[in-house]
């Protein structure tokens, strides 16, 4: 399977953009740690940033963005149950 030079360049630009976004989000994570937020807010913000970073990795580096709907729906179902499991301890 051969790919044109333009197609390869497009993929390389995408990977570089995702890498830059991950680097910026890592810097944001470090910056947030210096804000001395209350623990529940700090955890919520950290989980949000980590979720965004994880979504970028799964979508682009694991190529889930172009996968079939079945794989995407399984991923979304897994994310739903993760959220449910994270909410359960806060109900008590």
LOBAVEX-812566 format. One line per field, with one value per atom (N, C-alpha, C, CB): residue number from 0; chain; y, x, z. Coordinates in pm, 1 decimal. Glycine has a CB too. Layout:
<rs>
i: c(NUM/...)
ch: c(A/...)
py: c(Y/...)
px: c(X/...)
pz: c(Z/...)
</rs>
This chain:
<rs>
i: c(0/0/0/0/1/1/1/1/2/2/2/2/3/3/3/3/4/4/4/4/5/5/5/5/6/6/6/6/7/7/7/7/8/8/8/8/9/9/9/9/10/10/10/10/11/11/11/11/12/12/12/12/13/13/13/13/14/14/14/14/15/15/15/15/16/16/16/16/17/17/17/17/18/18/18/18/19/19/19/19/20/20/20/20/21/21/21/21/22/22/22/22/23/23/23/23/24/24/24/24/25/25/25/25/26/26/26/26/27/27/27/27/28/28/28/28/29/29/29/29/30/30/30/30/31/31/31/31/32/32/32/32/33/33/33/33/34/34/34/34/35/35/35/35/36/36/36/36/37/37/37/37/38/38/38/38/39/39/39/39/40/40/40/40/41/41/41/41/42/42/42/42/43/43/43/43/44/44/44/44/45/45/45/45/46/46/46/46/47/47/47/47/48/48/48/48/49/49/49/49/50/50/50/50/51/51/51/51/52/52/52/52/53/53/53/53/54/54/54/54/55/55/55/55/56/56/56/56/57/57/57/57/58/58/58/58/59/59/59/59/60/60/60/60/61/61/61/61/62/62/62/62/63/63/63/63/64/64/64/64/65/65/65/65/66/66/66/66/67/67/67/67/68/68/68/68/69/69/69/69/70/70/70/70/71/71/71/71/72/72/72/72/73/73/73/73/74/74/74/74/75/75/75/75/76/76/76/76/77/77/77/77/78/78/78/78/79/79/79/79/80/80/80/80/81/81/81/81/82/82/82/82/83/83/83/83/84/84/84/84/85/85/85/85/86/86/86/86/87/87/87/87/88/88/88/88/89/89/89/89/90/90/90/90/91/91/91/91)
ch: c(A/A/A/A/A/A/A/A/A/A/A/A/A/A/A/A/A/A/A/A/A/A/A/A/A/A/A/A/A/A/A/A/A/A/A/A/A/A/A/A/A/A/A/A/A/A/A/A/A/A/A/A/A/A/A/A/A/A/A/A/A/A/A/A/A/A/A/A/A/A/A/A/A/A/A/A/A/A/A/A/A/A/A/A/A/A/A/A/A/A/A/A/A/A/A/A/A/A/A/A/A/A/A/A/A/A/A/A/A/A/A/A/A/A/A/A/A/A/A/A/A/A/A/A/A/A/A/A/A/A/A/A/A/A/A/A/A/A/A/A/A/A/A/A/A/A/A/A/A/A/A/A/A/A/A/A/A/A/A/A/A/A/A/A/A/A/A/A/A/A/A/A/A/A/A/A/A/A/A/A/A/A/A/A/A/A/A/A/A/A/A/A/A/A/A/A/A/A/A/A/A/A/A/A/A/A/A/A/A/A/A/A/A/A/A/A/A/A/A/A/A/A/A/A/A/A/A/A/A/A/A/A/A/A/A/A/A/A/A/A/A/A/A/A/A/A/A/A/A/A/A/A/A/A/A/A/A/A/A/A/A/A/A/A/A/A/A/A/A/A/A/A/A/A/A/A/A/A/A/A/A/A/A/A/A/A/A/A/A/A/A/A/A/A/A/A/A/A/A/A/A/A/A/A/A/A/A/A/A/A/A/A/A/A/A/A/A/A/A/A/A/A/A/A/A/A/A/A/A/A/A/A/A/A/A/A/A/A/A/A/A/A/A/A/A/A/A/A/A/A/A/A/A/A/A/A/A/A/A/A/A/A/A/A/A/A/A/A)
py: c(-117.0/0.0/123.4/-0.2/199.5/319.4/442.9/331.3/539.2/664.7/778.6/686.7/878.2/993.2/1078.5/1076.7/1158.9/1244.7/1344.9/1318.9/1393.3/1488.9/1425.3/1545.5/1299.8/1229.3/1205.4/1095.6/1167.3/1145.8/1277.7/1086.7/1385.8/1517.2/1557.9/1623.0/1527.6/1560.1/1486.0/1525.2/1358.5/1279.6/1330.0/1131.8/1365.1/1416.2/1546.6/1437.8/1635.2/1761.4/1734.0/1850.8/1636.2/1600.8/1551.1/1494.0/1462.6/1408.4/1517.3/1298.0/1609.3/1719.2/1809.5/1801.4/1835.8/1919.4/1851.6/1949.1/1721.7/1648.6/1648.3/1503.0/1627.7/1633.1/1770.0/1600.6/1875.7/2011.4/2032.4/2117.2/1983.5/1996.3/1920.3/1945.2/1801.2/1723.6/1794.6/1582.5/1854.9/1929.2/2049.0/1975.8/2122.0/2237.5/2192.5/2315.0/2084.7/2035.5/1986.7/1922.7/1934.9/1896.3/2020.2/1817.5/2125.6/2251.6/2307.1/2355.1/2297.3/2342.6/2261.6/2330.2/2133.0/2047.9/2092.5/1900.4/2119.6/2165.5/2301.1/2174.1/2391.3/2523.9/2512.5/2611.3/2425.1/2407.3/2358.1/2309.3/2279.3/2228.5/2340.7/2125.0/2452.7/2566.7/2659.0/2645.6/2634.1/2719.4/2690.6/2703.0/2577.8/2538.0/2541.0/2629.6/2473.4/2461.3/2366.8/2411.5/2378.2/2277.2/2138.2/2309.9/2037.9/1902.8/1854.4/1807.0/1867.5/1818.8/1891.1/1834.9/2021.3/2096.1/2058.5/2246.8/2039.8/2001.3/1865.7/1997.7/1772.5/1640.1/1650.4/1544.1/1729.3/1744.2/1805.2/1831.0/1908.9/1973.5/1878.6/2104.8/1808.5/1714.2/1602.1/1655.1/1550.3/1445.4/1497.2/1388.1/1621.6/1678.6/1690.7/1815.6/1745.5/1762.0/1624.5/1842.2/1529.4/1394.6/1328.4/1308.1/1353.9/1297.3/1354.8/1323.9/1484.0/1546.2/1487.4/1700.2/1473.6/1417.1/1272.2/1425.8/1194.3/1055.1/1042.5/986.3/1133.4/1132.8/1163.2/1234.2/1258.9/1289.6/1169.1/1409.4/1104.5/987.6/876.1/937.2/847.0/738.3/770.6/711.5/893.9/929.6/929.8/1065.5/986.4/1003.9/899.6/1140.5/874.3/779.9/635.2/801.5/609.0/474.3/461.1/439.7/567.6/570.4/537.8/473.5/568.0/542.8/643.5/544.9/755.3/856.8/806.8/984.8/710.9/659.8/516.3/667.1/466.2/328.3/317.0/275.3/194.8/167.9/212.6/19.2/228.3/276.5/180.8/299.2/51.7/-44.9/-19.6/-188.8/1.5/25.8/157.3/28.2/259.5/388.1/377.0/492.5/302.2/287.5/210.0/216.6/111.7/38.9/132.6/-82.6/216.9/314.2/410.8/391.6/458.9/550.4/481.0/606.0/355.6/280.7/264.3/142.8/236.8/225.8/358.9/180.1/468.1/600.5/631.4/708.6/592.4/613.5/541.5/565.4/415.0/340.5/395.7/193.1/449.0/513.8/632.7/559.2/713.1/829.4/783.8/915.1/680.1/627.7/582.5/510.1/511.4/463.9/577.6/367.3/687.8/802.9/881.0/893.6/875.4/950.3/874.7/977.8/743.6/662.7/703.1/514.5/718.2/755.6/895.4/751.0/983.2/1117.7/1125.1/1216.0/1021.4/1021.3/1003.2/911.1/930.6/902.2/1022.9/806.5)
px: c(84.8/0.0/89.4/-96.5/83.2/166.3/81.5/233.2/144.0/78.4/150.7/76.6/74.1/135.0/207.5/28.4/299.1/377.2/286.8/486.6/184.0/92.2/13.9/-4.2/-26.8/-102.0/-15.1/-155.6/109.6/202.1/226.1/336.4/246.2/266.7/146.6/292.6/25.8/-95.5/-97.1/-221.2/-61.3/-57.6/50.9/-34.3/164.1/273.2/231.0/401.5/166.2/116.9/15.8/52.7/-71.4/-170.2/-101.0/-267.4/-3.4/68.2/144.9/164.1/204.0/277.1/179.9/356.7/62.4/-37.7/-88.1/-155.9/-111.2/-155.5/-44.9/-195.9/79.4/191.3/200.1/323.2/184.0/188.7/75.0/181.4/-43.9/-157.2/-131.0/-286.1/-73.4/-41.2/65.0/7.8/162.7/265.8/204.9/377.6/117.4/52.4/-34.4/-32.7/-109.0/-193.3/-109.8/-283.4/8.0/97.1/143.0/219.7/175.7/213.3/95.5/261.0/-24.3/-144.7/-163.3/-270.4/-139.9/-152.3/-55.2/-126.8/67.6/166.4/125.8/306.9/79.2/35.6/-80.8/-4.7/-174.9/-290.6/-247.6/-390.7/-141.8/-96.3/-46.1/14.1/-4.3/43.2/-69.8/143.8/-192.6/-305.1/-357.3/-416.6/-319.9/-361.1/-512.6/-296.9/-578.7/-724.2/-765.3/-779.0/-889.5/-938.6/-932.1/-1085.6/-911.9/-888.2/-994.6/-880.5/-1124.2/-1223.5/-1214.6/-1364.2/-1192.9/-1180.4/-1052.8/-1183.1/-944.8/-817.6/-830.3/-704.4/-898.1/-917.9/-1004.1/-982.3/-1111.0/-1200.2/-1126.5/-1321.5/-1047.4/-973.4/-867.0/-908.3/-797.5/-694.5/-755.7/-619.7/-871.1/-937.1/-985.1/-1054.3/-1031.2/-1075.3/-958.4/-1140.1/-847.2/-729.7/-677.3/-617.5/-673.2/-627.2/-721.5/-616.1/-850.0/-946.5/-926.4/-1090.3/-901.1/-875.7/-749.3/-862.7/-643.8/-519.3/-538.5/-409.3/-610.1/-637.3/-719.4/-708.8/-816.0/-897.5/-812.5/-1011.6/-720.6/-632.1/-545.7/-542.8/-490.2/-405.7/-486.9/-340.8/-604.3/-686.5/-734.8/-806.6/-775.0/-831.9/-727.8/-897.4/-611.1/-514.5/-403.1/-453.4/-339.3/-228.2/-276.2/-141.6/-396.4/-452.7/-550.0/-523.9/-564.9/-645.5/-792.6/-588.8/-845.8/-986.9/-1076.8/-1013.8/-1021.4/-1101.4/-1152.7/-1019.8/-1084.9/-1127.2/-1179.2/-1012.1/-1201.9/-1248.1/-1398.3/-1211.6/-1444.3/-1585.5/-1666.7/-1608.0/-1793.4/-1882.5/-1890.1/-2021.2/-1871.5/-1879.4/-1768.4/-1870.7/-1647.1/-1534.6/-1555.0/-1401.2/-1602.4/-1627.0/-1736.6/-1664.8/-1841.7/-1949.3/-1901.6/-2070.1/-1816.0/-1759.8/-1674.1/-1675.9/-1596.1/-1515.1/-1603.2/-1425.5/-1709.9/-1801.4/-1871.5/-1905.2/-1908.9/-1971.0/-1873.6/-2018.3/-1749.3/-1646.7/-1628.2/-1513.6/-1625.2/-1612.3/-1732.1/-1597.7/-1851.8/-1971.3/-1959.3/-2096.6/-1919.0/-1905.3/-1792.5/-1880.7/-1689.0/-1583.4/-1640.4/-1467.6/-1720.4/-1781.9/-1873.9/-1860.9/-1952.1/-2041.0/-1959.3/-2126.1/-1851.4/-1768.4/-1700.5/-1663.7/-1670.6/-1610.8/-1713.8/-1545.3/-1840.1/-1945.0/-1993.3/-2063.2/-1992.6/-2045.2/-1984.9/-2017.8/-1853.7/-1800.6/-1845.9/-1648.0/-1878.0/-1916.8/-2062.8/-1892.2/-2140.9/-2281.7/-2296.7/-2357.6/-2209.8/-2222.0/-2211.8/-2120.2)
pz: c(0.0/0.0/0.0/122.0/-107.0/-114.6/-85.2/-254.0/-24.1/10.5/-60.0/164.8/-99.3/-164.4/-60.6/-239.3/-108.6/-19.2/52.8/-98.1/-16.8/45.9/159.7/-57.7/141.1/244.9/368.0/191.0/345.0/456.3/530.3/405.4/457.5/518.9/603.9/410.9/555.1/630.4/763.5/548.6/761.1/884.0/979.3/851.4/925.7/1009.2/1076.1/925.1/1000.8/1059.8/1170.6/951.3/1149.7/1251.7/1377.6/1198.7/1362.0/1477.7/1551.8/1433.6/1479.0/1543.2/1618.7/1438.0/1561.4/1628.7/1755.9/1534.1/1749.9/1869.2/1974.5/1832.8/1932.9/2027.1/2093.5/1955.6/2015.6/2072.0/2171.0/1960.0/2137.4/2229.4/2358.9/2163.4/2348.1/2468.7/2553.2/2430.3/2488.0/2561.5/2633.3/2466.1/2564.7/2627.5/2744.3/2524.5/2727.1/2836.2/2954.6/2786.2/2928.4/3038.6/3114.9/2985.3/3043.2/3108.1/3187.4/3003.4/3132.5/3203.6/3331.4/3113.2/3325.9/3444.7/3553.7/3408.2/3515.7/3613.7/3670.3/3549.8/3584.8/3629.8/3727.5/3509.8/3699.1/3787.0/3924.1/3725.2/3930.1/4059.9/4150.3/4040.1/4091.3/4169.8/4214.5/4089.6/4170.3/4207.9/4348.0/4108.6/4406.0/4541.0/4554.5/4646.2/4462.3/4466.3/4578.3/4330.8/4626.7/4722.1/4657.2/4767.7/4738.0/4686.9/4588.2/4801.8/4618.3/4520.4/4385.7/4576.9/4388.1/4262.8/4189.9/4289.5/4263.1/4200.8/4132.6/4305.6/4197.8/4138.6/4013.9/4240.1/4020.8/3905.2/3786.5/3941.8/3810.7/3702.6/3647.3/3752.2/3735.5/3690.9/3607.1/3811.7/3648.8/3571.3/3436.7/3649.4/3432.4/3305.7/3208.3/3328.3/3255.3/3168.4/3124.6/3241.9/3216.9/3182.8/3082.2/3309.7/3095.0/2999.4/2859.9/3046.3/2852.2/2721.9/2660.4/2735.7/2741.3/2690.0/2646.3/2795.9/2725.8/2690.7/2563.5/2804.1/2547.5/2426.2/2303.6/2437.6/2315.3/2202.7/2165.1/2236.8/2265.8/2239.6/2174.8/2370.0/2232.2/2178.2/2037.1/2269.8/2013.9/1884.1/1772.8/1892.3/1800.0/1690.9/1689.9/1699.7/1803.6/1803.3/1798.6/1925.7/1852.2/1845.5/1727.9/1977.4/1651.1/1528.1/1550.9/1428.2/1669.5/1695.1/1625.3/1843.4/1582.5/1516.5/1381.2/1498.5/1322.5/1192.3/1199.4/1094.6/1319.5/1334.8/1313.0/1472.8/1309.8/1290.0/1411.4/1262.5/1391.4/1497.2/1615.0/1441.7/1593.6/1702.5/1804.0/1648.1/1756.0/1845.9/1920.6/1767.5/1849.6/1912.8/2018.2/1808.1/1989.0/2087.3/2210.1/2024.0/2192.0/2306.6/2391.1/2258.9/2326.6/2398.9/2478.0/2301.6/2416.6/2485.3/2601.7/2386.9/2584.6/2693.7/2810.6/2644.1/2779.6/2883.0/2956.1/2821.3/2881.1/2942.7/3031.4/2834.9/2988.1/3070.1/3203.8/2995.7/3201.1/3326.0/3412.6/3296.7/3352.3/3429.9/3506.4/3337.9/3437.7/3503.6/3616.3/3401.5/3592.5/3696.5/3817.8/3641.6/3794.8/3906.0/3979.9/3855.3/3910.7/3976.4/4057.1/3873.7/4016.4/4086.2/4209.8/3991.7/4207.8/4318.6/4454.0/4292.2/4468.3/4601.2/4648.7/4597.8/4558.3/4600.5/4644.0/4488.2/4621.6/4660.5/4810.9/4586.3/4873.3/5016.6/5097.8/5061.1)
</rs>
